[in-house]
Amino acid sequence: MQNSDYIELIKLLKATNVAETGAHAKQIVEEGQVQVNGQPELRKRAKLPRGSIVQVFDTTITIT
């Protein structure tokens, strides 16, 4: 994670190569394919703090 206390959801998807581009990341979120801490997340720019667990398709990402 960068020097901040959070990362935006679409930036996380791009940084972890879950999404190929920003547009692809937005599409994944809009289609309801993302869960944050077990809950559906439809906000593309949701600010995710450390400790958040993101599930996309068969990938789980823990923000540290």
C-alpha positions as CSV (number, residue, x, y, z in Angstrom):
1,M,0.0,0.0,0.0
2,Q,1.1,3.5,-0.6
3,N,1.9,6.0,2.2
4,S,-1.8,6.6,3.0
5,D,-4.1,4.8,5.3
6,Y,-6.4,3.5,2.5
7,I,-6.4,2.6,-1.2
8,E,-9.3,3.1,-3.6
9,L,-11.0,-0.1,-4.8
10,I,-10.3,0.4,-8.5
11,K,-6.6,1.2,-7.9
12,L,-6.3,-1.9,-5.8
13,L,-7.8,-4.0,-8.6
14,K,-5.3,-2.6,-11.1
15,A,-2.3,-2.8,-8.7
16,T,-2.9,-6.5,-8.0
17,N,-3.5,-7.3,-11.7
18,V,-7.0,-8.4,-11.1
19,A,-8.1,-5.8,-13.7
20,E,-6.1,-5.1,-16.8
21,T,-7.1,-1.4,-17.0
22,G,-9.0,1.2,-15.0
23,A,-12.0,0.7,-17.3
24,H,-11.9,-3.1,-16.7
25,A,-11.7,-2.4,-12.9
26,K,-14.7,-0.2,-13.1
27,Q,-16.6,-2.8,-15.1
28,I,-15.8,-5.5,-12.5
29,V,-17.2,-3.4,-9.7
30,E,-20.3,-2.2,-11.6
31,E,-21.1,-5.9,-12.4
32,G,-21.2,-6.7,-8.7
33,Q,-18.2,-9.0,-8.8
34,V,-16.5,-7.5,-5.7
35,Q,-17.0,-8.1,-2.0
36,V,-15.3,-6.2,0.7
37,N,-15.3,-7.8,4.2
38,G,-18.0,-10.2,3.0
39,Q,-20.3,-7.5,1.7
40,P,-21.0,-6.5,-2.0
41,E,-19.2,-3.3,-2.9
42,L,-20.5,-1.2,-5.8
43,R,-18.5,2.0,-5.1
44,K,-15.6,2.2,-7.6
45,R,-13.7,4.6,-5.5
46,A,-14.5,3.1,-2.1
47,K,-11.6,3.8,0.3
48,L,-10.4,0.6,1.7
49,P,-8.4,0.8,5.0
50,R,-5.7,-1.6,6.1
51,G,-7.1,-5.0,7.2
52,S,-9.9,-5.0,4.6
53,I,-10.4,-8.3,2.8
54,V,-11.4,-8.0,-0.9
55,Q,-12.8,-11.0,-2.8
56,V,-13.0,-10.8,-6.6
57,F,-13.9,-13.9,-8.6
58,D,-11.6,-16.6,-7.0
59,T,-9.0,-14.1,-5.7
60,T,-8.8,-12.9,-2.1
61,I,-6.8,-9.8,-1.3
62,T,-5.9,-8.7,2.2
63,I,-4.8,-5.1,2.5
64,T,-1.8,-4.8,4.8
